[in-house]
Amino acid sequence: MCVGCRRRAAPSHLVRVVGGPGGSLLIGRGLPGRGAWICADAPGCVQKAAKRNAFAKALRVPVAPAAVLALWPSPDP
C-alpha cells in the first residue's frame, strides 16, 4: 500500500523506501530494514506523504524533509 495515496497496488507498481543514515531515504527492494512503499509513477504521492509525514511514521525514524523531496525532484520551469 502506498504511504502517499494509501492505494493498494501490485508490487511492480510500487517502490520500496527505507530509512538511511542521517534522516536520508534510500530506494531499493532488497535493502534491509523497515520499509515504506510509494507509487512508482505518481509524484503527487510523494507530496502527499511529505505533507502527512508518512515516511517518518511508517519507518519509525526521523526523516529529513529534504530527503522526502529528493525522492521525486520537481520539474524545471
Secondary structure, 3 states (H helix, E strand, C coil): CECCCCCCCCHHHEEEEEECHHHCEEECCCCCCCEEEEECCCHHHHHHHHHHCHHHHHHCCCCCHHHHHHHCCCCCC
